[in-house]
Amino acid sequence: MTVRVRFAPSPTGYLHIGSARTALFNWLYARKQGGKFLLRVEDTDLQRSTDESTRSILEGLAWLGISDYDEEIVFQSRNADKHREAALGLVRRGRAYRDFTPKGERTDANVKQEIAERARERATAEGADHRANPFRDLSAEESERRAADGEPFAVRLKVSPEGRTRFADAVYGEQSRDHSEIEDLVLLRSGDLSPLYNLSVVVDDIEMGITHVIRGQDHLTNTHKQVLIYEALGAPVPTFAHLPLILAPNKAKLSKRRHGEVVSLTTYRDRGFVPAAFRNYLALLGWSPGEENKEVMSLEELVERFSLEGVHRSNAVFNFSDTDPRLWTDQKALWMNGEYVRTMPIAELLPMVRAELEAASLWRPEYETSRGEWLAHTVELIRQRFITLKDFSGQGRAYFADDFEFDPAAVSKNLKKDASLRDLLPALAERIEALEPWTLEAIEQALRAFAEERGVKAGLLINASRTALTGQSVGPSMFDVFDVVGRERSAARLRAAAALV
C-alpha cells in the first residue's frame, strides 16, 4: 500500500504555525514512507475564504520548503456536487434520511452542547432514544414525494443507538465512543443542501485515496463521527494520527484571534528567520527524534528520523511574552535560527543576505561581481553574533553603508569615557591612511605601536575604533573590522567619531 497523506487548510486567514506544523508532519511522513503528499484547500466557507489567504498559505508552504505536492491541488468547493450525491446515495440506501423539520425547530449539528445534553437527559427519563425524529423512519416513497413537492429538508445520517465507534489512533492509542453519545449527523443543510464539514472531508479523503489522516488533536471528536460516515459509505477507514495542541504560555490554545501575528508563519519570514531553521524548530514542537535527542537537523535527517511513534501525547508550549519585545517569540526558535545563521554553508546563506540587503536598499551590483569575495568574507566575519537575517541590515549596516546608527551605550562606554580620544582618533586616522601594506598584521602592528607612542592602552583605541567604525560595542576582531571596512572609510569614521567624544 502506498501511503497517501494530505494537508487540508482552510483559507480564512494566514498560515497558523500549528497548521504549518501539521503540514510538515504530513510531508515528513510521506517522504519517510515513500508515499504521496497532497494538498486540499478546504474553501467551503464562502464568506470567510479568500484568494489572498490561499496565496498566503501556498507562499508559507513554499517558504518552508514543503510545496512539492505529488498531485494537483484540490479545492474542496469544487466537489460540492459529489458531496451532495454521496449523501443522497446514503438516503437511497437507507443509511441516511431526509429531515423535513421546519428550520426554526431543527436541532442542527452545531447546537450548543448543553442543549443536546438536556435533550438526552429528558429522552432517557422518558425511556426514548434521544435522537428520536418523526422523519427518521419515513417511508422512501413519502420522503421522495415530499422532496419532489419542494418541501425543504436536511439530510441526516442514521446512527444506530447501539454499538460503539472504535479506531486505533497512531498517537493516542485505542479510541472508542458509544453511539448513544452521537446525534444523527447533519450531512446536508436544509434549503440549499450545502454539505457539512464531516461529510465533505470524508468524501474527499475517499476520492483522494488518503490512507493516513494526520491532523490536530482538536479533531479527535470529529473522527468518531467521520468513522460512521466511512462505514455508511462502505469505504475503508484510514489510519488516524492526531497531533498534540500547541499552547500559549498560559496553557490556552494558541490562536490567531487571541495571540495575533506571533502565530503567523509569515511573521517569521518577514522578521528574518531562515526557512530551514524554523522548519527544524517546528519539527521539534511536539515530536522528538528518539534516544539521540539531536536538535539541529537537516531536512534529510528529519525525514530519516521522523515517525508517528515519536509524536508526543502531551501538548507543546510555545513560550513568548506580550510585554517584552526581547521575548516576542519562543527563545528556542530564536536560538535555533541563530545556530543556522552562524553555521549553515555560506553559499546557502548569501542569497538570503542578498534578499535582506535588497529589502533594506543596501545591495550594490558589485557585490555579485568585483566585490563578491569581499561580501562572502564580510558575511562570514559578522554572522557569528547574529540571530536573524535582519541583523545583517541592522547591526551589520555599518559594513554595507556609511549612514548607520550609534548605540548610545557603546558611545558612552567607548568614546565619552576618555577625553584624549578627541585627539587620538584623528591621529590614528592619519596613521591608518598611510599604512602599507593593508594587511591584518600591519593594521594590528600600527594600532599597537601608535598606542605605545601616545602612552595609552591599546584596548582604549580598539574599543573606541569599534564604536567609531560600526556604532557597536561588540563584534568581530577589530583588526578584521578595519580590514573589511577599508582604509578610506575607516579613516573617515575615526575622524567623524572624534566629535562624539
C-alpha positions, 0 to 999 in steps of 0.5 A: 500500500502506498501511503497517501497523506494530505494537508487540508487548510482552510483559507480564512486567514494566514498560515497558523504555525500549528497548521504549518506544523501539521503540514510538515508532519504530513510531508515528513511522513510521506517522504519517510514512507515513500508515499504521496503528499497532497494538498486540499484547500478546504474553501467551503466557507464562502464568506470567510475564504479568500484568494489572498489567504490561499496565496498566503498559505501556498507562499508559507508552504513554499517558504518552508520548503514543503510545496512539492505536492505529488498531485494537483491541488484540490479545492474542496468547493469544487466537489460540492456536487459529489458531496451532495450525491454521496449523501443522497446515495446514503438516503437511497440506501437507507443509511441516511434520511431526509429531515423535513423539520421546519428550520426554526425547530431543527436541532442542527449539528452545531447546537450548543452542547448543553442543549443536546445534553438536556435533550438526552437527559429528558429522552432517557427519563422518558425511556426514548432514544434521544435522537428520536425524529418523526422523519427518521423512519419515513417511508422512501416513497413519502420522503421522495414525494415530499422532496419532489413537492419542494418541501425543504429538508436536511439530510441526516445520517442514521446512527444506530443507538447501539454499538460503539465507534472504535479506531486505533489512533497512531498517537493516542492509542485505542479510541472508542465512543458509544453511539448513544453519545452521537446525534444523527449527523447533519450531512446536508443543510436544509434549503440549499443542501450545502454539505457539512464539514464531516461529510465533505472531508470524508468524501474527499479523503475517499476520492483522494485515496488518503490512507493516513489522516494526520491532523490536530488533536482538536479533531479527535471528536470529529473522527468518531463521527467521520468513522460512521460516515466511512462505514455508511459509505462502505469505504475503508477507514484510514489510519488516524494520527492526531497531533498534540495542541500547541499552547500559549504560555498560559496553557490556552490554545494558541490562536490567531484571534487571541495571540495575533501575528506571533502565530503567523508563519509569515511573521517569521519570514518577514522578521528574518528567520531562515526557512530551514531553521524554523522548519527544524524548530517546528519539527521539534514542537511536539515530536522528538527524534528518539534516544539521540535527542539531536536538535539541529537537523537537516531536512534529510535527517528529519525525514530519516528520523521522523515517525508517528511513534515519536509524536508526543501525547502531551501538548507543546508550549510555545513560550513568548511574552506580550510585554517584552519585545526581547521575548516576542517569540519562543527563545528556542526558535530564536536560538535555533535560527541563530545556530543556522545563521552562524553555521549553515554553508555560506553559499546557502546563506548569501542569497538570503543576505542578498534578499535582506540587503535588497529589502533594506536598499543596501545591495550594490551590483558589485557585490555579485561581481568585483566585490563578491569575495569581499561580501562572502568574507564580510558575511562570514566575519559578522554572522557569528553574533547574529540571530536573524537575517535582519541583523545583517541590515541592522547591526551589520549596516555599518559594513554595507553603508556609511549612514548607520546608527550609534548605540548610545551605550557603546558611545558612552562606554567607548568614546565619552569615557576618555577625553584624549580620544578627541585627539587620538582618533584623528591621529590614528586616522592619519596613521591608518591612511598611510599604512602599507601594506593593508594587511591584518598584521600591519593594521594590528602592528600600527594600532599597537605601536601608535598606542605605545607612542601616545602612552595609552592602552591599546584596548582604549583605541580598539574599543573606541575604533569599534564604536567609531567604525560600526556604532557597536560595542561588540563584534568581530576582531577589530583588526578584521573590522578595519580590514573589511571596512577599508582604509578610506572609510575607516579613516573617515569614521575615526575622524567623524567619531572624534566629535562624539567624544 
